[in-house]
Amino acid sequence: MTLKKYKQIFEALDNERRIELFEYILQRIFISKSELAKKYDLNRASLNHHLKIMLNAGIIFERGLILDGRKQIFITPAVVLHPDRLIEPMEEYQNFAEQLEEWTRRNLTADTWQILKEELNRHEISPNIVDIVEIRLFPSLMKRVSTTTEYCYICRTEEARSSCNTCKNLICKTHEHKIKREGEETITLCPNCVEKFFG
């Protein structure tokens, strides 16, 4: 990744609202624009403004899918923040976004989803991502999958084994901080909460 690209990413994230949006997108992996707008109480113009900056910086992908005859826009992350590598391109998400490209003009229903699902599996998209997408697109299928429980919300590895005592986000061993408070039990905090409370 070039220094110019890093500059674009840092500029895109030099805004509290976009940081919030990007953190939520990282947690959810696949999310509709309407859900983002509702979550952060943003009107269409404000949300589009923030997403356009993030798209231009290359930190998210955007795909319009026709879902049961109605077009919806879905967002997925393109990079992940990692303390060792700082910013790491997510090739699997890029591959996933490319597979969705063909489906931007086709109607997705519970039946046609099975076709897309087979294509995603053929292109070796992680079953966890496929399950998450299925729940986002067709919650009525009620498949018992976990949308975030297997992923560390910082580095997106499947090594999440504990959760932050404050924000409840799941984290892997690399990112957990054990804090022993005087006269109290040891608590686990994620890097964001450590920074929030201890600077």
BELHU-V614877 format. One record per residue. N is the residue number from 1. RES is the residue in three letters. SS is DSSP state (A for helix, B for strand, O for the rest). BURIAL is I if it has 16 or more other ideal C-beta (glycine too) atoms within 10 Angstrom, else O. D_CENTER is the distance of its C-alpha to the mean C-alpha in whole Angstrom. Layout:
BEGIN
n->N res->RES ss->SS burial->BURIAL d_center->D_CENTER
n->N res->RES ss->SS burial->BURIAL d_center->D_CENTER
END
This chain:
BEGIN
n->1 res->MET ss->O burial->O d_center->20
n->2 res->THR ss->O burial->O d_center->23
n->3 res->LEU ss->A burial->O d_center->24
n->4 res->LYS ss->A burial->O d_center->24
n->5 res->LYS ss->A burial->O d_center->20
n->6 res->TYR ss->A burial->O d_center->19
n->7 res->LYS ss->A burial->O d_center->21
n->8 res->GLN ss->A burial->I d_center->19
n->9 res->ILE ss->A burial->I d_center->16
n->10 res->PHE ss->A burial->O d_center->18
n->11 res->GLU ss->A burial->O d_center->19
n->12 res->ALA ss->A burial->I d_center->16
n->13 res->LEU ss->O burial->I d_center->15
n->14 res->ASP ss->O burial->O d_center->19
n->15 res->ASN ss->O burial->O d_center->18
n->16 res->GLU ss->A burial->O d_center->17
n->17 res->ARG ss->A burial->O d_center->15
n->18 res->ARG ss->A burial->I d_center->13
n->19 res->ILE ss->A burial->O d_center->12
n->20 res->GLU ss->A burial->O d_center->11
n->21 res->LEU ss->A burial->I d_center->9
n->22 res->PHE ss->A burial->I d_center->7
n->23 res->GLU ss->A burial->I d_center->7
n->24 res->TYR ss->A burial->I d_center->6
n->25 res->ILE ss->A burial->I d_center->3
n->26 res->LEU ss->A burial->I d_center->2
n->27 res->GLN ss->A burial->I d_center->4
n->28 res->ARG ss->A burial->I d_center->4
n->29 res->ILE ss->O burial->I d_center->3
n->30 res->PHE ss->O burial->I d_center->6
n->31 res->ILE ss->B burial->I d_center->8
n->32 res->SER ss->B burial->I d_center->11
n->33 res->LYS ss->A burial->I d_center->13
n->34 res->SER ss->A burial->O d_center->15
n->35 res->GLU ss->A burial->O d_center->13
n->36 res->LEU ss->A burial->I d_center->11
n->37 res->ALA ss->A burial->O d_center->15
n->38 res->LYS ss->A burial->O d_center->16
n->39 res->LYS ss->A burial->O d_center->14
n->40 res->TYR ss->A burial->O d_center->15
n->41 res->ASP ss->O burial->O d_center->19
n->42 res->LEU ss->O burial->I d_center->18
n->43 res->ASN ss->O burial->O d_center->21
n->44 res->ARG ss->A burial->O d_center->20
n->45 res->ALA ss->A burial->O d_center->22
n->46 res->SER ss->A burial->O d_center->20
n->47 res->LEU ss->A burial->I d_center->16
n->48 res->ASN ss->A burial->O d_center->17
n->49 res->HIS ss->A burial->O d_center->19
n->50 res->HIS ss->A burial->I d_center->16
n->51 res->LEU ss->A burial->I d_center->13
n->52 res->LYS ss->A burial->O d_center->16
n->53 res->ILE ss->A burial->I d_center->17
n->54 res->MET ss->A burial->I d_center->13
n->55 res->LEU ss->A burial->I d_center->14
n->56 res->ASN ss->A burial->O d_center->17
n->57 res->ALA ss->A burial->I d_center->16
n->58 res->GLY ss->O burial->I d_center->14
n->59 res->ILE ss->O burial->I d_center->10
n->60 res->ILE ss->B burial->I d_center->9
n->61 res->PHE ss->B burial->I d_center->10
n->62 res->GLU ss->B burial->I d_center->12
n->63 res->ARG ss->B burial->I d_center->14
n->64 res->GLY ss->B burial->O d_center->17
n->65 res->LEU ss->B burial->I d_center->18
n->66 res->ILE ss->B burial->I d_center->21
n->67 res->LEU ss->B burial->I d_center->20
n->68 res->ASP ss->O burial->O d_center->24
n->69 res->GLY ss->O burial->O d_center->25
n->70 res->ARG ss->B burial->O d_center->23
n->71 res->LYS ss->B burial->O d_center->21
n->72 res->GLN ss->B burial->I d_center->17
n->73 res->ILE ss->B burial->I d_center->14
n->74 res->PHE ss->B burial->I d_center->11
n->75 res->ILE ss->B burial->I d_center->8
n->76 res->THR ss->B burial->I d_center->6
n->77 res->PRO ss->B burial->I d_center->5
n->78 res->ALA ss->O burial->I d_center->9
n->79 res->VAL ss->B burial->I d_center->9
n->80 res->VAL ss->B burial->I d_center->9
n->81 res->LEU ss->B burial->I d_center->11
n->82 res->HIS ss->B burial->I d_center->14
n->83 res->PRO ss->O burial->O d_center->17
n->84 res->ASP ss->O burial->O d_center->19
n->85 res->ARG ss->O burial->O d_center->18
n->86 res->LEU ss->B burial->O d_center->17
n->87 res->ILE ss->B burial->I d_center->14
n->88 res->GLU ss->B burial->O d_center->14
n->89 res->PRO ss->B burial->O d_center->13
n->90 res->MET ss->O burial->I d_center->11
n->91 res->GLU ss->A burial->O d_center->14
n->92 res->GLU ss->A burial->O d_center->12
n->93 res->TYR ss->A burial->I d_center->10
n->94 res->GLN ss->A burial->O d_center->13
n->95 res->ASN ss->A burial->O d_center->15
n->96 res->PHE ss->A burial->I d_center->13
n->97 res->ALA ss->A burial->I d_center->13
n->98 res->GLU ss->A burial->O d_center->16
n->99 res->GLN ss->A burial->I d_center->17
n->100 res->LEU ss->A burial->I d_center->16
n->101 res->GLU ss->A burial->O d_center->18
n->102 res->GLU ss->A burial->O d_center->21
n->103 res->TRP ss->A burial->I d_center->20
n->104 res->THR ss->A burial->O d_center->20
n->105 res->ARG ss->A burial->O d_center->24
n->106 res->ARG ss->O burial->O d_center->24
n->107 res->ASN ss->B burial->O d_center->24
n->108 res->LEU ss->B burial->I d_center->21
n->109 res->THR ss->O burial->O d_center->23
n->110 res->ALA ss->A burial->O d_center->23
n->111 res->ASP ss->A burial->O d_center->26
n->112 res->THR ss->A burial->O d_center->24
n->113 res->TRP ss->A burial->I d_center->21
n->114 res->GLN ss->A burial->O d_center->23
n->115 res->ILE ss->A burial->O d_center->24
n->116 res->LEU ss->A burial->I d_center->20
n->117 res->LYS ss->A burial->I d_center->19
n->118 res->GLU ss->A burial->O d_center->22
n->119 res->GLU ss->A burial->O d_center->21
n->120 res->LEU ss->A burial->I d_center->18
n->121 res->ASN ss->A burial->O d_center->20
n->122 res->ARG ss->A burial->O d_center->22
n->123 res->HIS ss->O burial->O d_center->20
n->124 res->GLU ss->O burial->O d_center->19
n->125 res->ILE ss->O burial->I d_center->15
n->126 res->SER ss->O burial->I d_center->14
n->127 res->PRO ss->A burial->O d_center->15
n->128 res->ASN ss->A burial->I d_center->13
n->129 res->ILE ss->A burial->I d_center->10
n->130 res->VAL ss->A burial->I d_center->13
n->131 res->ASP ss->A burial->I d_center->14
n->132 res->ILE ss->A burial->I d_center->11
n->133 res->VAL ss->A burial->I d_center->11
n->134 res->GLU ss->A burial->I d_center->15
n->135 res->ILE ss->A burial->I d_center->14
n->136 res->ARG ss->A burial->I d_center->12
n->137 res->LEU ss->A burial->I d_center->15
n->138 res->PHE ss->O burial->I d_center->18
n->139 res->PRO ss->A burial->O d_center->18
n->140 res->SER ss->A burial->O d_center->22
n->141 res->LEU ss->A burial->O d_center->22
n->142 res->MET ss->O burial->O d_center->21
n->143 res->LYS ss->O burial->O d_center->20
n->144 res->ARG ss->O burial->O d_center->19
n->145 res->VAL ss->O burial->O d_center->16
n->146 res->SER ss->O burial->O d_center->14
n->147 res->THR ss->O burial->I d_center->10
n->148 res->THR ss->O burial->I d_center->9
n->149 res->THR ss->O burial->O d_center->13
n->150 res->GLU ss->O burial->I d_center->13
n->151 res->TYR ss->O burial->I d_center->10
n->152 res->CYS ss->O burial->I d_center->11
n->153 res->TYR ss->O burial->I d_center->8
n->154 res->ILE ss->O burial->I d_center->10
n->155 res->CYS ss->O burial->I d_center->11
n->156 res->ARG ss->O burial->I d_center->9
n->157 res->THR ss->O burial->I d_center->12
n->158 res->GLU ss->O burial->O d_center->14
n->159 res->GLU ss->O burial->O d_center->16
n->160 res->ALA ss->B burial->I d_center->15
n->161 res->ARG ss->B burial->O d_center->19
n->162 res->SER ss->B burial->O d_center->19
n->163 res->SER ss->B burial->I d_center->17
n->164 res->CYS ss->O burial->I d_center->18
n->165 res->ASN ss->O burial->O d_center->21
n->166 res->THR ss->O burial->O d_center->20
n->167 res->CYS ss->O burial->O d_center->17
n->168 res->LYS ss->O burial->O d_center->16
n->169 res->ASN ss->O burial->I d_center->13
n->170 res->LEU ss->B burial->I d_center->13
n->171 res->ILE ss->B burial->I d_center->14
n->172 res->CYS ss->B burial->I d_center->16
n->173 res->LYS ss->A burial->O d_center->20
n->174 res->THR ss->A burial->O d_center->19
n->175 res->HIS ss->A burial->I d_center->17
n->176 res->GLU ss->O burial->I d_center->20
n->177 res->HIS ss->B burial->O d_center->22
n->178 res->LYS ss->B burial->O d_center->25
n->179 res->ILE ss->B burial->O d_center->27
n->180 res->LYS ss->B burial->O d_center->31
n->181 res->ARG ss->O burial->O d_center->32
n->182 res->GLU ss->O burial->O d_center->36
n->183 res->GLY ss->O burial->O d_center->38
n->184 res->GLU ss->O burial->O d_center->34
n->185 res->GLU ss->O burial->O d_center->32
n->186 res->THR ss->B burial->O d_center->29
n->187 res->ILE ss->B burial->O d_center->26
n->188 res->THR ss->B burial->I d_center->23
n->189 res->LEU ss->B burial->I d_center->20
n->190 res->CYS ss->O burial->I d_center->17
n->191 res->PRO ss->A burial->I d_center->18
n->192 res->ASN ss->A burial->I d_center->16
n->193 res->CYS ss->A burial->I d_center->19
n->194 res->VAL ss->A burial->I d_center->22
n->195 res->GLU ss->A burial->O d_center->21
n->196 res->LYS ss->A burial->O d_center->21
n->197 res->PHE ss->A burial->O d_center->25
n->198 res->PHE ss->A burial->O d_center->26
n->199 res->GLY ss->O burial->O d_center->25
END
